[in-house]
Amino acid sequence: MQVIGAGLGRTGTASLKIALERLGFAPCYHMYEVVGSLARMRQWTDVAQGGARDWDAVFRGYRACVDFPAAAYWRELAEAHPGAKVILTERDPAAWYGSARKTIFRIPLLLRHPLAGPVLRALPSRTRPGAFVRMLGALNRDRRAIGFDRDSAVGYFERHNAEVRRSLPPERLLVYRVEQGWEPLCAFLGVPVPDGPFPRANDGACFWSEFRRTLYGRGGGPGLRD
C-alpha cells in the first residue's frame, strides 16, 4: 500500500481513485470494490465486528485505497503501512452534508425508518443487498455512530478531518480538494503531471445508477466525467 485516502465519502474520492490509477498507483481500492463483492462485504462486516484485521488480506493486490470503509480505518492503515502517504480530501462541510444526505446517508436513514427498516434488515445475507445492509450496519456501529442529521453529521465530518490533520506529520499528509487538480497531488506523490484534465467521477446525478449496477452485478463503478 503506497497511498491511503483518509477523506470521507462525497469529498471527491471516486475522482481521486481514477487520478491515482492514472498516476500509476493502480489498482486503487474504493467502496465500489466492496459493493461489487459478496466476499468483501463479509470481510468488512467481520472487521467491524471485531474480527482479526488482516489488512494484507483485505487489500491484497491494491496499491492505494480511498473512500469508506477504508477511510474510517485510516489510523490503523497508516500504522500498518508506515511508508504510505496519506491524502485527506476535504470539502465545504455544508456542501458535503448536502451531497451525503442525498447519497451515502440514504440507506442508513432508511434502516431507521419504521416501515423500510425491517424490510431491509430482513434481506437474506447470502444476497449482495442483504450483505450490504449488514455490513453497513456493522461499520456504522463501529466507526460512524452518528445521527445523520445535519449538526451531528457535520460535527463528525469536522472531527474526523481535524483528527487526521492532528495525527500525521506534514511530510506524510496532503490536505487536498479535488478542484485543485493535478499539481499539488503530483508534487506530493513525486510523479509527473499527466496530460489531460483532472477526472470528475460519481457526482450526485449518477451515484444511484452506478451503485445499483455495481450492487446487482451489472458492471458499474465510478463513471468518468471529464
Secondary structure in CASP SS format (residue, H / E / C, confidence):
PFRMAT SS
TARGET T0000
AUTHOR 0000-0000-0000
METHOD secondary structure of the structure
MODEL  1
M C 1.00
Q C 1.00
V E 1.00
I E 1.00
G E 1.00
A C 1.00
G C 1.00
L C 1.00
G C 1.00
R C 1.00
T C 1.00
G C 1.00
T H 1.00
A H 1.00
S H 1.00
L H 1.00
K H 1.00
I H 1.00
A H 1.00
L H 1.00
E H 1.00
R H 1.00
L C 1.00
G C 1.00
F C 1.00
A C 1.00
P C 1.00
C E 1.00
Y E 1.00
H C 1.00
M H 1.00
Y H 1.00
E H 1.00
V H 1.00
V H 1.00
G C 1.00
S C 1.00
L H 1.00
A H 1.00
R H 1.00
M H 1.00
R H 1.00
Q H 1.00
W H 1.00
T H 1.00
D H 1.00
V H 1.00
A H 1.00
Q C 1.00
G C 1.00
G C 1.00
A C 1.00
R C 1.00
D C 1.00
W H 1.00
D H 1.00
A H 1.00
V H 1.00
F C 1.00
R C 1.00
G C 1.00
Y C 1.00
R C 1.00
A E 1.00
C E 1.00
V C 1.00
D C 1.00
F C 1.00
P C 1.00
A H 1.00
A H 1.00
A H 1.00
Y H 1.00
W H 1.00
R H 1.00
E H 1.00
L H 1.00
A H 1.00
E H 1.00
A H 1.00
H C 1.00
P C 1.00
G C 1.00
A C 1.00
K E 1.00
V E 1.00
I E 1.00
L E 1.00
T E 1.00
E C 1.00
R C 1.00
D C 1.00
P H 1.00
A H 1.00
A H 1.00
W H 1.00
Y H 1.00
G H 1.00
S H 1.00
A H 1.00
R H 1.00
K H 1.00
T C 1.00
I C 1.00
F C 1.00
R H 1.00
I H 1.00
P H 1.00
L H 1.00
L H 1.00
L H 1.00
R C 1.00
H C 1.00
P C 1.00
L C 1.00
A H 1.00
G H 1.00
P H 1.00
V H 1.00
L H 1.00
R H 1.00
A C 1.00
L C 1.00
P C 1.00
S C 1.00
R C 1.00
T C 1.00
R H 1.00
P H 1.00
G H 1.00
A H 1.00
F H 1.00
V H 1.00
R H 1.00
M H 1.00
L H 1.00
G H 1.00
A H 1.00
L H 1.00
N H 1.00
R H 1.00
D H 1.00
R H 1.00
R C 1.00
A C 1.00
I C 1.00
G C 1.00
F C 1.00
D C 1.00
R H 1.00
D H 1.00
S H 1.00
A H 1.00
V H 1.00
G H 1.00
Y H 1.00
F H 1.00
E H 1.00
R H 1.00
H H 1.00
N H 1.00
A H 1.00
E H 1.00
V H 1.00
R H 1.00
R H 1.00
S H 1.00
L C 1.00
P C 1.00
P C 1.00
E C 1.00
R C 1.00
L E 1.00
L E 1.00
V E 1.00
Y E 1.00
R C 1.00
V H 1.00
E H 1.00
Q H 1.00
G C 1.00
W H 1.00
E H 1.00
P H 1.00
L H 1.00
C H 1.00
A H 1.00
F H 1.00
L H 1.00
G C 1.00
V C 1.00
P C 1.00
V C 1.00
P C 1.00
D C 1.00
G C 1.00
P C 1.00
F C 1.00
P C 1.00
R C 1.00
A E 1.00
N C 1.00
D C 1.00
G C 1.00
A C 1.00
C C 1.00
F H 1.00
W H 1.00
S H 1.00
E H 1.00
F H 1.00
R H 1.00
R H 1.00
T H 1.00
L H 1.00
Y C 1.00
G C 1.00
R C 1.00
G C 1.00
G C 1.00
G C 1.00
P C 1.00
G C 1.00
L E 1.00
R C 1.00
D C 1.00
END
